[in-house]
């Protein structure tokens, strides 16, 4: 997925081979969205990734789902 334009995601050369990560972390945004798509509630995802706020998690999910809809 192209995360360009998502304010919660950055690419940093040398971090995770330059793959997109959640800002300030080494967490892949696809992991968060994938967990949600597999049925994990947002609160459970936040328990599993306590450094991420609920706003960040919901922002990632909304961005990904908007992109998927527009690509269809």
URNORJO-V307856 format. One record per residue. N is the residue number from 0. PSI is psi in whole degrees, -180 to 180 (* if undefined). Layout:
N&PSI, N&PSI
This chain:
0&145, 1&113, 2&7, 3&129, 4&-8, 5&117, 6&-15, 7&0, 8&142, 9&160, 10&125, 11&120, 12&130, 13&-13, 14&121, 15&41, 16&29, 17&6, 18&153, 19&136, 20&161, 21&137, 22&128, 23&9, 24&-178, 25&21, 26&130, 27&131, 28&-31, 29&-32, 30&-44, 31&-49, 32&-39, 33&-43, 34&-44, 35&-46, 36&-24, 37&2, 38&0, 39&130, 40&153, 41&-39, 42&-36, 43&-41, 44&-42, 45&-35, 46&-39, 47&-26, 48&72, 49&-15, 50&-11, 51&134, 52&161, 53&-36, 54&-41, 55&-46, 56&-49, 57&-34, 58&-42, 59&-45, 60&-47, 61&-43, 62&-49, 63&-44, 64&-35, 65&-44, 66&-41, 67&-40, 68&-42, 69&-23, 70&-19, 71&*
